[in-house]
Each structure stands twice: as structure tokens, then as C-alpha cells.
Amino acid sequence: MIKNKIRLILIILIIALMLLTILNVFIFFSLIIRQTSETSYQLKLESLKLNLYEGSSYVYTDIQYQIQAKVTNIGSSSISGFQIKCYQNSTEINTGMAANLESGASIIINCSWIPDQIGIINLSTKILKADAELSNNFTLIEVNNISSTGYDGGSPITTKFNGIINGSLKYLMGNASQIDTYEWMSSNESYLLYYNLSSLGLTGDIHIARMHTFFSWSYTDPIPNLTVQVNQSSGPSNWLDIEVDNYYVDRKGFGSYDFPSGTLAYNLTNLFNLNDEIFINFTNYGSSFSIYGASIVLITNNSGTNNRIEYWINEGCDILAQKYYAPKNNPAYDPYAIIPFSQPKNPSQINESKLITLVPGGDKGLNSMMFNNFEQSGIYNTSNDHLVAINELNVKEYLSDTNNNVVRITDLGDYIVPSVAFLWTKY
């Protein structure tokens, strides 16, 4: 009997202990659930900033930027796994992620952005966290200085001279073509070029004589501070100073190493005869720059010949570097340097026509040129680095009878600077 009572008491104690354990477990989980329900997730979007490249106040259409959103956890608990979405005007452009943010801490979250238009653009950001209270969750900034970079097309090489004459169009690079690499000109340094005009075998008089000098990395903005002298001998006497007639400049336009490249055009008409040997001396009185060399183009006038031509001399400077291009669906993206020529005066009478293009930096063949419906890749491919690549192309069969003629040059992985082009048609 006593044993039965003891057994009953033990059973009651065990049951009571089990009930107490269950009660404690229930209370424990109730507290956890209550604490969880009372946890406050609070995020605040403190600021929004567009991270510009050093030294530039402009935003360029073909460069990637970072939109930086500063988010602070103003709640009492840490938060993990939230996002921000970035918008251009009302269109979503990208998403940024944050893995974890402790209470009281702040974080910078980046969204990458490539501008796709020139003009005023509104950028905005908002936080995405379903179970959090969000403060200042729609922040907007206005970007109003968007421009096109100098590394795509946009600086046409345009016609400086056009006419019809009994004569010829010829050009030469002189000993500048023998330079293996560009010539770095420090301050007070000189650079001498030699040209033998008689080697061209021309007769008559000089109608136009023009020199084009190609430079890059000019530490003097916008063009080098040069003194240029010409002479019919290399001696100390009879040197004649000449001034720049026109200059054309293009540049990167953002960040570091933003130095002008360009073409300097000089008028040499009435200074020489067709059988002369001439020397041209460049002296740098400014900061350093690189010189690629210089070409001379001649238009002759010979009334005693039946060689009647129409000629065009186009000048400019347009840097092309594919690695900085925007995506091709960007409406501001322009991969071509454009060289337009007016329609020939008498297209039905043309017997022959030649196009000559001069492109500094065309040393890898990673480029393409189109003339109306003609297209060829790898057309500028010198064997040496940093030389002026020259292409001569017979274009009679590609000339338009009814419209203007247009050259389009694009870079396909090189770094090229289309600068000068000559076109002539023979009747």
C-alpha cells in the first residue's frame, strides 16, 4: 500500500515537472516572439551623390559613373539584406545591395550609371525593405551639365579649300615619316623637318601650299606654344617666322591625363617654288607636348596642261577610342569621325578620283573606314607606334552622282585621331 502511494506521488511529481518544463518553454518562446514583434527596423536615406571623375565638373554620355546613396540604420536592431533602386527620371537603371547594417551605422551603396542623353536628367533612389520603417526614402538630384566625351565622334573634319583648277594635288611627309615614335618636345627644344618638293615632279606654280602639324599630350592649353620657322637652307640665315593659320583640338574631357590633341595648319603659299628643298624648324617655348610629324599638301596651277581637277582639303581633329564608347543603344553614342565633301561639280565627266586620309595613331589596324558604300577594316595600320597612318584610295566608282560624299572612320580597339583628308577628281 505504501509502495503504491509512493509510486503515485512520483508520477504526480513527474507530471508536474513536465508541465513546468512545458510552461517554461512556452514562456521562453512567447518572449522571443514578443521581442521579435517589438524589434524596430528603421532605415533613413541620408543623401544621394553622383561621383564625378577627378578634375571634371561635367558628366559625359559614354562614361560609367557611380550613384552613391548614404543609408543609416536609425533603428535599435541590426538589419541585413536590403536593396536600393536607382532611377533616371522615372526609369529604373540599376540596383545596389547591402549585406548588413548595425544599429546606428551608415553605409554607402553604389549604383552604376552610364548617361544616355545630353541635357538635364533627374536621378533618384529609394530603399527596398519590406519590414522596415523608411525615412526620406525618395531622394532626387538634378544633373544638368551632361556632355559628349571627346573619345567618340563629334568633331567633323570639314572642308577648308575646294576649287577647280588645271593642275595637281600632291602631298608629302618629308623626313617626318622616318620617326619611329612620336617626338617628345620639352620646353626650349627644337625639331627640324626637311622636305624636297622637287621629288614630286610637279610643274607650274603653287596655287595652295599648306602644312598640317599633328600633336598630342599638350601641357599648354589649347595648343603648344611653338615658334615655327621656314627656310630654303638649314643654315642660320633667312629663317622666316610663320604663324598658325587654323588649329583644331579635341581632348578626353574628363579625369586625369586630359590633355589636348590637335592639328595645326600653316599657310606656306608664296613662300617656295616647286623645285625647292625646304627646312621647317619647330621650337617649343611652352610646356611639353608630343609631335607626330607634319605633312605638306600642294595644289598646283599649270595652265599648259589638260590635267583639270576639282580638289578638296579638309582639316580637323577627332579622337576616337573605342574602350570609352557608350553602349550602342545610347542615343548620344557616335562611333564615327565624319569627313564630308560636297558633290563634285561635274560628276558625269569624272575620269579618276582619289581620296587621301591622314590619321595619327593608326598603328594597329583596329579600325574601319567607309566612303559612301565602300567599307574596309584595318585600313590604318602603320608598322611603327604613334605615326601618322596614311591611306590612298581610288574612289571613282564610289562617288555619288546626286549627293555629298562622306567618309566615316571608326576605331575598333586602337586609339586614332582622324585629322586631315584630301579628295581630288580628274576630268
C-alpha positions in Angstrom: 0.0 0.0 0.0 2.8 2.4 0.9 4.6 1.5 -2.3 1.6 2.4 -4.3 1.3 5.8 -2.6 5.0 6.4 -3.2 4.6 5.4 -6.9 1.6 7.7 -7.2 3.5 10.6 -5.7 6.4 10.1 -8.1 4.1 10.0 -11.0 2.4 13.2 -9.9 5.9 14.9 -9.4 7.0 13.7 -12.8 3.8 15.1 -14.4 4.2 18.4 -12.5 7.8 18.6 -13.6 6.8 18.0 -17.2 4.1 20.6 -17.1 6.5 23.1 -15.5 9.0 22.4 -18.3 6.3 22.9 -21.0 5.3 26.1 -19.3 8.8 27.4 -19.2 9.3 26.6 -22.9 6.1 28.3 -23.7 7.1 31.4 -21.8 10.5 31.4 -23.4 9.2 31.3 -27.0 6.5 33.8 -26.1 9.2 36.2 -25.0 11.1 35.7 -28.2 8.1 36.2 -30.3 7.2 39.3 -28.4 10.7 40.7 -28.7 10.7 40.0 -32.4 7.4 41.7 -32.9 8.7 44.7 -31.0 12.0 44.9 -33.0 12.2 48.2 -34.9 13.8 48.2 -38.4 14.3 51.8 -39.3 16.4 53.0 -42.3 17.0 56.5 -43.4 18.2 57.7 -46.8 20.6 60.4 -45.7 21.9 61.7 -49.1 22.4 61.0 -52.8 25.5 61.9 -54.7 26.9 61.4 -58.2 30.6 60.6 -58.1 32.3 62.6 -60.7 35.8 62.0 -62.1 38.6 63.9 -60.5 39.2 67.3 -62.1 35.9 67.4 -64.0 32.6 69.1 -63.4 31.0 67.5 -66.4 29.1 64.3 -66.9 29.8 62.5 -70.1 27.4 60.3 -72.1 29.8 57.4 -72.7 31.4 57.1 -69.3 30.3 54.9 -66.4 29.6 56.7 -63.1 28.6 55.7 -59.6 25.4 57.0 -57.9 26.2 56.9 -54.2 23.4 56.6 -51.7 24.2 57.0 -48.0 21.8 54.9 -45.8 21.7 55.0 -42.0 20.2 52.4 -39.6 18.3 54.6 -37.1 16.6 51.6 -35.5 17.5 49.6 -32.4 18.5 46.4 -34.2 20.9 45.4 -37.0 19.4 44.9 -40.5 20.6 42.5 -43.2 19.7 42.0 -46.8 18.2 45.2 -48.1 18.4 47.0 -51.5 18.3 50.4 -53.1 16.9 51.1 -56.6 18.2 53.9 -58.7 16.3 55.7 -61.4 17.0 58.1 -64.3 13.9 60.2 -64.5 11.2 57.5 -63.9 13.2 54.6 -65.5 15.0 52.1 -63.2 18.6 51.9 -64.2 20.3 49.7 -61.5 20.1 48.1 -58.1 22.5 48.3 -55.2 22.8 45.8 -52.3 23.7 46.0 -48.6 24.6 42.8 -46.7 24.3 44.0 -43.1 24.0 47.3 -41.2 24.3 47.6 -37.5 22.2 49.9 -35.4 23.4 53.5 -35.7 25.8 52.7 -38.5 25.8 54.2 -42.1 26.8 52.7 -45.4 27.4 54.0 -48.9 25.7 51.9 -51.6 26.6 52.3 -55.2 24.5 52.1 -58.4 26.5 52.2 -61.7 25.1 54.5 -64.3 26.0 55.4 -67.9 24.2 58.6 -69.1 22.4 58.0 -72.4 21.4 61.5 -73.3 22.6 65.1 -73.3 20.6 67.6 -71.2 19.1 67.8 -67.8 18.5 64.4 -66.1 16.9 63.7 -62.7 18.4 60.9 -60.7 16.6 59.3 -57.7 16.9 56.4 -55.3 14.7 54.6 -52.9 15.3 51.8 -50.3 13.6 48.4 -50.6 13.0 46.7 -47.2 9.5 45.3 -46.7 9.5 45.1 -42.9 11.3 48.4 -42.1 10.2 51.9 -41.4 11.8 54.1 -44.1 12.7 57.8 -43.8 13.4 60.3 -46.6 13.0 57.3 -48.9 12.8 59.2 -52.2 15.8 61.5 -52.8 16.4 63.3 -56.1 19.3 65.1 -57.6 19.4 67.1 -60.9 22.3 66.6 -63.3 22.4 69.5 -65.8 25.9 69.5 -67.2 25.9 66.3 -69.3 28.1 66.5 -72.4 29.6 64.1 -75.0 33.1 62.9 -74.4 35.9 63.7 -76.7 36.6 60.0 -77.2 33.8 59.4 -79.7 32.8 61.2 -82.9 31.5 64.7 -82.9 34.2 66.9 -84.4 33.9 66.7 -88.2 36.9 67.2 -90.4 35.5 69.9 -92.7 36.5 71.4 -96.0 38.8 74.4 -95.8 39.5 74.6 -99.6 37.6 73.5 -102.6 38.0 74.5 -106.2 38.6 73.5 -109.9 42.0 74.1 -111.5 44.3 72.9 -114.2 47.0 71.3 -112.1 47.5 68.6 -109.5 47.2 67.8 -105.8 50.2 66.2 -104.1 51.4 65.8 -100.5 54.5 64.7 -98.7 55.6 63.9 -95.2 59.3 64.7 -95.6 61.6 63.2 -93.1 58.8 63.3 -90.5 57.7 59.9 -91.9 61.0 58.4 -90.6 60.2 58.9 -87.0 59.7 55.5 -85.2 57.8 57.0 -82.3 56.3 60.4 -81.6 58.8 63.1 -80.7 58.5 64.4 -77.2 59.3 68.1 -77.2 60.3 69.6 -73.9 60.5 73.3 -73.2 63.1 75.2 -75.4 63.6 72.0 -77.5 63.7 72.3 -81.4 62.6 69.9 -84.1 63.8 70.2 -87.7 61.9 68.7 -90.7 63.2 68.5 -94.3 61.1 68.5 -97.5 62.2 68.0 -101.1 59.5 69.5 -103.2 61.3 68.6 -106.4 60.8 64.9 -105.6 57.1 65.3 -106.5 57.9 66.1 -110.2 55.3 68.9 -110.4 55.3 71.7 -112.9 53.6 75.1 -113.0 53.1 77.4 -110.0 52.0 76.8 -106.4 48.3 77.7 -106.0 48.0 76.4 -102.4 50.7 75.2 -100.1 49.6 74.1 -96.6 51.3 72.4 -93.8 49.5 70.3 -91.2 51.3 69.5 -87.9 49.9 66.8 -85.6 50.4 66.9 -81.8 49.1 65.3 -78.6 49.6 65.5 -74.9 50.0 69.3 -74.9 50.6 70.6 -71.4 49.8 74.0 -72.8 46.1 74.5 -73.4 44.7 74.5 -76.0 47.8 74.3 -78.3 51.6 74.2 -77.9 53.4 77.4 -77.6 55.5 77.0 -80.8 57.7 79.2 -82.9 57.8 77.8 -86.4 60.4 79.0 -89.0 60.9 78.0 -92.6 64.0 78.3 -94.8 65.4 77.1 -98.1 68.6 76.0 -96.4 69.5 74.6 -93.0 71.9 77.5 -92.2 71.3 80.3 -89.7 70.2 82.9 -92.2 66.9 83.7 -94.0 64.7 81.9 -91.5 61.1 83.2 -91.8 58.6 83.0 -88.9 55.2 81.7 -89.8 52.0 81.8 -87.7 49.3 79.2 -87.2 46.5 79.9 -89.8 44.0 77.5 -88.2 44.1 75.0 -85.4 41.7 72.1 -84.4 41.7 70.5 -81.0 40.0 67.5 -79.4 40.5 66.1 -75.9 39.4 63.4 -73.5 37.3 65.8 -71.4 37.4 64.2 -68.0 39.5 62.8 -65.3 43.3 62.7 -65.2 45.6 62.8 -68.3 43.1 65.2 -70.0 45.4 66.9 -72.5 44.6 68.3 -75.9 45.5 66.7 -79.2 45.2 68.6 -82.4 46.1 69.8 -85.9 48.0 73.0 -86.5 47.5 74.3 -90.1 50.1 76.8 -91.6 49.8 78.7 -94.9 53.0 78.2 -97.0 51.6 79.6 -100.2 54.0 82.1 -102.0 57.0 81.0 -99.8 58.6 78.5 -102.2 58.8 77.1 -105.7 58.1 73.6 -106.8 61.8 72.7 -107.2 62.8 73.9 -103.7 64.2 72.0 -100.8 62.8 73.4 -97.6 63.5 73.1 -93.9 60.9 73.8 -91.2 62.1 74.3 -87.6 59.7 74.0 -84.6 60.9 75.4 -81.3 58.8 74.8 -78.1 58.7 77.8 -75.8 55.9 76.4 -73.6 55.2 73.2 -71.7 56.0 69.8 -73.1 54.0 68.0 -75.8 54.3 65.3 -78.4 54.6 65.9 -82.1 53.7 63.2 -84.6 55.2 65.0 -87.6 53.9 67.3 -90.3 52.6 66.9 -93.9 52.6 69.5 -96.7 49.9 69.4 -99.3 50.3 71.3 -102.6 47.7 72.4 -105.2 49.5 73.4 -108.4 48.3 75.7 -111.2 49.5 74.7 -114.6 47.5 76.3 -117.4 49.6 74.5 -120.0 48.2 71.1 -119.1 44.9 69.4 -119.7 45.0 67.9 -116.2 41.9 69.6 -114.9 40.9 68.6 -111.3 38.5 69.6 -108.6 40.1 69.4 -105.2 39.1 69.4 -101.5 41.3 70.0 -98.5 39.6 69.0 -95.2 41.0 69.8 -91.8 40.1 68.9 -88.2 40.8 66.6 -85.2 38.6 64.0 -83.8 39.9 61.5 -81.2 38.4 58.0 -81.3 39.0 55.4 -78.6 36.5 52.5 -78.5 37.1 51.5 -74.9 35.4 54.7 -73.8 32.4 54.4 -76.1 28.9 54.2 -74.6 26.7 51.2 -75.4 25.4 51.2 -78.9 21.8 51.7 -77.7 22.9 55.1 -76.3 21.2 57.7 -78.5 24.2 60.0 -77.8 26.7 57.4 -78.9 28.6 58.4 -82.1 31.4 56.0 -83.1 32.4 57.8 -86.3 34.7 60.6 -87.2 32.9 62.3 -90.2 34.7 63.8 -93.2 32.1 65.4 -95.5 32.8 66.5 -99.1 30.5 68.4 -101.3 29.1 66.9 -104.5 31.6 67.2 -107.4 30.7 70.0 -109.9 30.6 67.7 -113.0 30.2 64.2 -111.8 29.4 62.7 -115.2 32.8 63.9 -116.6 35.0 62.4 -113.9 37.7 60.1 -115.2 39.6 59.4 -112.0 39.3 60.3 -108.3 41.4 59.7 -105.3 40.8 60.0 -101.5 43.8 60.5 -99.1 43.2 60.4 -95.4 45.8 61.1 -92.7 45.2 59.5 -89.2 47.7 60.0 -86.4 47.9 56.9 -84.1 46.6 54.4 -86.6 49.2 51.8 -85.9 47.3 48.6 -85.0 44.8 48.2 -87.9 42.0 48.0 -85.3 39.8 50.5 -87.3 37.5 50.8 -90.2 36.8 53.4 -92.9 33.7 53.9 -95.1 33.4 56.1 -98.1 29.7 56.2 -99.2 29.0 52.5 -99.9 32.6 51.4 -99.7 33.9 49.9 -96.4 37.2 48.3 -95.3 38.6 47.3 -92.0 42.2 47.5 -90.8 42.9 50.4 -93.3 45.1 52.4 -90.9 48.0 50.1 -89.9 51.5 51.5 -89.8 54.3 49.3 -88.6 55.5 51.8 -86.0 53.8 53.2 -83.0 52.3 56.7 -82.9 53.0 57.6 -86.6 50.6 59.2 -89.0 48.8 56.5 -90.9 48.1 57.5 -94.5 45.7 55.7 -96.8 45.2 56.5 -100.5 42.1 55.1 -102.2 40.8 55.2 -105.7 37.1 56.2 -105.2 35.7 57.0 -108.7 33.3 54.0 -108.6 32.1 55.0 -105.1 31.4 58.7 -105.8 27.8 59.9 -105.5 26.2 61.5 -108.6 23.4 63.2 -106.6 24.6 63.7 -103.0 27.5 64.8 -101.0 30.3 62.3 -100.3 31.1 61.3 -96.8 34.0 59.4 -95.1 33.2 57.7 -91.8 36.1 56.4 -89.7 35.7 54.3 -86.6 38.0 52.8 -84.0 37.7 49.1 -83.2 40.2 48.9 -80.3 43.0 51.2 -81.3 43.4 54.9 -80.4 43.2 57.0 -83.6 42.9 60.7 -84.4 41.4 61.4 -87.9 42.7 64.8 -88.8 43.2 65.6 -92.5 41.8 64.4 -95.7 42.3 65.3 -99.4 40.0 64.4 -102.3 40.5 65.2 -106.0 38.6 64.3 -109.1 40.1 64.5 -112.6 38.0 65.5 -115.6 
